[in-house]
Amino acid sequence: MVYFVLLGRQGIELIQMGGVGPIGMGIGVLILPFLGIWITWSTLRAGVRHQQLARRMHEEGLELDVADLPKMPSGRVERGAADELFAQVKSEWEVDPDNWRSNYRLARAYDYAGDRRRARDIMRRAVALEERERSHETH
Protein backbone atom coordinates (compact mmCIF):
# COMPACT_ATOMS: atom_id res chain seq x y z
CA MET A 1 0.00 0.00 0.00
CA VAL A 2 2.86 2.36 0.82
CA TYR A 3 4.21 1.68 -2.65
CA PHE A 4 0.99 2.91 -4.27
CA VAL A 5 0.85 6.02 -2.11
CA LEU A 6 4.45 6.92 -2.94
CA LEU A 7 3.96 6.29 -6.64
CA GLY A 8 0.68 8.18 -6.63
CA ARG A 9 2.26 11.17 -4.94
CA GLN A 10 5.21 11.07 -7.36
CA GLY A 11 2.85 10.87 -10.35
CA ILE A 12 0.81 13.82 -9.14
CA GLU A 13 3.95 15.89 -8.52
CA LEU A 14 5.14 15.19 -12.05
CA ILE A 15 1.77 16.19 -13.51
CA GLN A 16 1.74 19.40 -11.43
CA MET A 17 5.15 20.35 -12.85
CA GLY A 18 3.48 20.90 -16.21
CA GLY A 19 4.96 20.37 -19.60
CA VAL A 20 4.47 17.48 -21.98
CA GLY A 21 7.34 15.36 -20.62
CA PRO A 22 6.55 15.55 -16.90
CA ILE A 23 2.80 15.16 -17.46
CA GLY A 24 3.38 12.09 -19.65
CA MET A 25 5.75 10.62 -17.05
CA GLY A 26 3.26 11.39 -14.27
CA ILE A 27 0.45 9.62 -16.10
CA GLY A 28 2.75 6.66 -16.73
CA VAL A 29 3.73 6.50 -13.05
CA LEU A 30 0.03 6.52 -12.09
CA ILE A 31 -0.83 3.78 -14.60
CA LEU A 32 2.06 1.39 -13.83
CA PRO A 33 0.77 0.12 -10.47
CA PHE A 34 -2.60 -0.77 -11.98
CA LEU A 35 -0.88 -2.51 -14.87
CA GLY A 36 1.25 -4.44 -12.37
CA ILE A 37 -1.82 -5.48 -10.38
CA TRP A 38 -3.61 -6.63 -13.54
CA ILE A 39 -0.58 -8.67 -14.74
CA THR A 40 -0.17 -10.26 -11.31
CA TRP A 41 -3.89 -11.06 -11.05
CA SER A 42 -3.98 -12.56 -14.55
CA THR A 43 -0.91 -14.70 -13.90
CA LEU A 44 -2.21 -15.98 -10.56
CA ARG A 45 -5.66 -16.68 -11.99
CA ALA A 46 -4.17 -18.62 -14.89
CA GLY A 47 -1.97 -20.61 -12.50
CA VAL A 48 -4.96 -21.56 -10.35
CA ARG A 49 -6.97 -22.62 -13.41
CA HIS A 50 -4.06 -24.71 -14.73
CA GLN A 51 -3.77 -26.41 -11.34
CA GLN A 52 -7.49 -27.18 -11.36
CA LEU A 53 -7.20 -28.78 -14.78
CA ALA A 54 -4.11 -30.72 -13.68
CA ARG A 55 -6.02 -32.05 -10.67
CA ARG A 56 -8.93 -33.16 -12.85
CA MET A 57 -6.58 -34.81 -15.34
CA HIS A 58 -4.82 -36.64 -12.52
CA GLU A 59 -8.13 -37.77 -11.02
CA GLU A 60 -9.25 -39.03 -14.43
CA GLY A 61 -5.92 -40.79 -15.02
CA LEU A 62 -5.22 -38.75 -18.15
CA GLU A 63 -2.11 -36.80 -17.09
CA LEU A 64 0.91 -37.43 -19.30
CA ASP A 65 3.23 -39.97 -17.68
CA VAL A 66 6.85 -39.03 -18.30
CA ALA A 67 8.31 -40.98 -15.37
CA ASP A 68 9.93 -43.59 -17.63
CA LEU A 69 11.17 -41.20 -20.31
CA PRO A 70 14.93 -40.53 -20.46
CA LYS A 71 15.92 -37.29 -18.80
CA MET A 72 18.83 -34.89 -18.99
CA PRO A 73 20.87 -34.09 -15.85
CA SER A 74 18.66 -31.00 -15.40
CA GLY A 75 15.61 -33.27 -15.04
CA ARG A 76 14.04 -32.21 -18.33
CA VAL A 77 12.87 -34.93 -20.71
CA GLU A 78 15.45 -35.60 -23.44
CA ARG A 79 14.62 -33.88 -26.71
CA GLY A 80 14.09 -37.01 -28.78
CA ALA A 81 11.76 -38.56 -26.20
CA ALA A 82 9.86 -35.28 -25.83
CA ASP A 83 9.44 -35.08 -29.60
CA GLU A 84 8.08 -38.65 -29.72
CA LEU A 85 5.68 -37.88 -26.88
CA PHE A 86 4.58 -34.72 -28.68
CA ALA A 87 3.90 -36.60 -31.94
CA GLN A 88 1.77 -39.16 -30.08
CA VAL A 89 -0.22 -36.55 -28.16
CA LYS A 90 -0.69 -34.37 -31.24
CA SER A 91 -2.21 -37.30 -33.13
CA GLU A 92 -4.60 -37.85 -30.19
CA TRP A 93 -5.47 -34.13 -30.24
CA GLU A 94 -6.18 -34.20 -33.99
CA VAL A 95 -8.95 -36.74 -33.33
CA ASP A 96 -10.70 -34.45 -30.83
CA PRO A 97 -9.33 -30.86 -31.02
CA ASP A 98 -12.32 -29.32 -29.22
CA ASN A 99 -11.93 -31.41 -26.08
CA TRP A 100 -10.26 -29.57 -23.21
CA ARG A 101 -8.50 -32.79 -22.11
CA SER A 102 -6.77 -33.28 -25.45
CA ASN A 103 -5.80 -29.59 -25.47
CA TYR A 104 -4.42 -29.87 -21.94
CA ARG A 105 -2.35 -32.91 -22.92
CA LEU A 106 -1.10 -31.12 -26.05
CA ALA A 107 -0.10 -28.09 -23.98
CA ARG A 108 1.87 -30.33 -21.62
CA ALA A 109 3.51 -32.07 -24.60
CA TYR A 110 4.51 -28.68 -26.06
CA ASP A 111 5.98 -27.81 -22.67
CA TYR A 112 8.02 -31.02 -22.51
CA ALA A 113 9.19 -30.36 -26.08
CA GLY A 114 10.37 -26.89 -24.98
CA ASP A 115 7.85 -24.76 -26.89
CA ARG A 116 6.60 -22.61 -24.02
CA ARG A 117 4.74 -20.07 -26.16
CA ARG A 118 2.58 -22.70 -27.86
CA ALA A 119 2.14 -24.50 -24.54
CA ARG A 120 0.69 -21.32 -23.01
CA ASP A 121 -1.56 -20.69 -26.02
CA ILE A 122 -2.97 -24.22 -26.03
CA MET A 123 -3.37 -24.23 -22.24
CA ARG A 124 -5.45 -21.05 -22.50
CA ARG A 125 -7.61 -22.88 -25.04
CA ALA A 126 -7.92 -25.88 -22.72
CA VAL A 127 -9.05 -23.60 -19.88
CA ALA A 128 -11.66 -21.92 -22.11
CA LEU A 129 -12.96 -25.27 -23.37
CA GLU A 130 -13.17 -26.68 -19.84
CA GLU A 131 -15.06 -23.58 -18.65
CA ARG A 132 -17.46 -23.96 -21.57
CA GLU A 133 -17.99 -27.64 -20.73
CA ARG A 134 -18.63 -26.80 -17.06
CA SER A 135 -21.13 -24.08 -17.96
CA HIS A 136 -23.04 -26.51 -20.20
CA GLU A 137 -23.15 -29.06 -17.36
CA THR A 138 -24.78 -26.54 -15.03
CA HIS A 139 -27.49 -25.54 -17.53
C-alpha positions as CSV (number, residue, x, y, z in Angstrom):
1,M,0.0,0.0,0.0
2,V,2.9,2.4,0.8
3,Y,4.2,1.7,-2.7
4,F,1.0,2.9,-4.3
5,V,0.9,6.0,-2.1
6,L,4.5,6.9,-2.9
7,L,4.0,6.3,-6.6
8,G,0.7,8.2,-6.6
9,R,2.3,11.2,-4.9
10,Q,5.2,11.1,-7.4
11,G,2.9,10.9,-10.3
12,I,0.8,13.8,-9.1
13,E,3.9,15.9,-8.5
14,L,5.1,15.2,-12.0
15,I,1.8,16.2,-13.5
16,Q,1.7,19.4,-11.4
17,M,5.2,20.3,-12.8
18,G,3.5,20.9,-16.2
19,G,5.0,20.4,-19.6
20,V,4.5,17.5,-22.0
21,G,7.3,15.4,-20.6
22,P,6.6,15.6,-16.9
23,I,2.8,15.2,-17.5
24,G,3.4,12.1,-19.6
25,M,5.7,10.6,-17.1
26,G,3.3,11.4,-14.3
27,I,0.4,9.6,-16.1
28,G,2.8,6.7,-16.7
29,V,3.7,6.5,-13.0
30,L,0.0,6.5,-12.1
31,I,-0.8,3.8,-14.6
32,L,2.1,1.4,-13.8
33,P,0.8,0.1,-10.5
34,F,-2.6,-0.8,-12.0
35,L,-0.9,-2.5,-14.9
36,G,1.2,-4.4,-12.4
37,I,-1.8,-5.5,-10.4
38,W,-3.6,-6.6,-13.5
39,I,-0.6,-8.7,-14.7
40,T,-0.2,-10.3,-11.3
41,W,-3.9,-11.1,-11.0
42,S,-4.0,-12.6,-14.6
43,T,-0.9,-14.7,-13.9
44,L,-2.2,-16.0,-10.6
45,R,-5.7,-16.7,-12.0
46,A,-4.2,-18.6,-14.9
47,G,-2.0,-20.6,-12.5
48,V,-5.0,-21.6,-10.3
49,R,-7.0,-22.6,-13.4
50,H,-4.1,-24.7,-14.7
51,Q,-3.8,-26.4,-11.3
52,Q,-7.5,-27.2,-11.4
53,L,-7.2,-28.8,-14.8
54,A,-4.1,-30.7,-13.7
55,R,-6.0,-32.0,-10.7
56,R,-8.9,-33.2,-12.9
57,M,-6.6,-34.8,-15.3
58,H,-4.8,-36.6,-12.5
59,E,-8.1,-37.8,-11.0
60,E,-9.2,-39.0,-14.4
61,G,-5.9,-40.8,-15.0
62,L,-5.2,-38.8,-18.2
63,E,-2.1,-36.8,-17.1
64,L,0.9,-37.4,-19.3
65,D,3.2,-40.0,-17.7
66,V,6.8,-39.0,-18.3
67,A,8.3,-41.0,-15.4
68,D,9.9,-43.6,-17.6
69,L,11.2,-41.2,-20.3
70,P,14.9,-40.5,-20.5
71,K,15.9,-37.3,-18.8
72,M,18.8,-34.9,-19.0
73,P,20.9,-34.1,-15.9
74,S,18.7,-31.0,-15.4
75,G,15.6,-33.3,-15.0
76,R,14.0,-32.2,-18.3
77,V,12.9,-34.9,-20.7
78,E,15.4,-35.6,-23.4
79,R,14.6,-33.9,-26.7
80,G,14.1,-37.0,-28.8
81,A,11.8,-38.6,-26.2
82,A,9.9,-35.3,-25.8
83,D,9.4,-35.1,-29.6
84,E,8.1,-38.7,-29.7
85,L,5.7,-37.9,-26.9
86,F,4.6,-34.7,-28.7
87,A,3.9,-36.6,-31.9
88,Q,1.8,-39.2,-30.1
89,V,-0.2,-36.6,-28.2
90,K,-0.7,-34.4,-31.2
91,S,-2.2,-37.3,-33.1
92,E,-4.6,-37.9,-30.2
93,W,-5.5,-34.1,-30.2
94,E,-6.2,-34.2,-34.0
95,V,-9.0,-36.7,-33.3
96,D,-10.7,-34.4,-30.8
97,P,-9.3,-30.9,-31.0
98,D,-12.3,-29.3,-29.2
99,N,-11.9,-31.4,-26.1
100,W,-10.3,-29.6,-23.2
101,R,-8.5,-32.8,-22.1
102,S,-6.8,-33.3,-25.5
103,N,-5.8,-29.6,-25.5
104,Y,-4.4,-29.9,-21.9
105,R,-2.3,-32.9,-22.9
106,L,-1.1,-31.1,-26.0
107,A,-0.1,-28.1,-24.0
108,R,1.9,-30.3,-21.6
109,A,3.5,-32.1,-24.6
110,Y,4.5,-28.7,-26.1
111,D,6.0,-27.8,-22.7
112,Y,8.0,-31.0,-22.5
113,A,9.2,-30.4,-26.1
114,G,10.4,-26.9,-25.0
115,D,7.9,-24.8,-26.9
116,R,6.6,-22.6,-24.0
117,R,4.7,-20.1,-26.2
118,R,2.6,-22.7,-27.9
119,A,2.1,-24.5,-24.5
120,R,0.7,-21.3,-23.0
121,D,-1.6,-20.7,-26.0
122,I,-3.0,-24.2,-26.0
123,M,-3.4,-24.2,-22.2
124,R,-5.5,-21.0,-22.5
125,R,-7.6,-22.9,-25.0
126,A,-7.9,-25.9,-22.7
127,V,-9.1,-23.6,-19.9
128,A,-11.7,-21.9,-22.1
129,L,-13.0,-25.3,-23.4
130,E,-13.2,-26.7,-19.8
131,E,-15.1,-23.6,-18.7
132,R,-17.5,-24.0,-21.6
133,E,-18.0,-27.6,-20.7
134,R,-18.6,-26.8,-17.1
135,S,-21.1,-24.1,-18.0
136,H,-23.0,-26.5,-20.2
137,E,-23.1,-29.1,-17.4
138,T,-24.8,-26.5,-15.0
139,H,-27.5,-25.5,-17.5
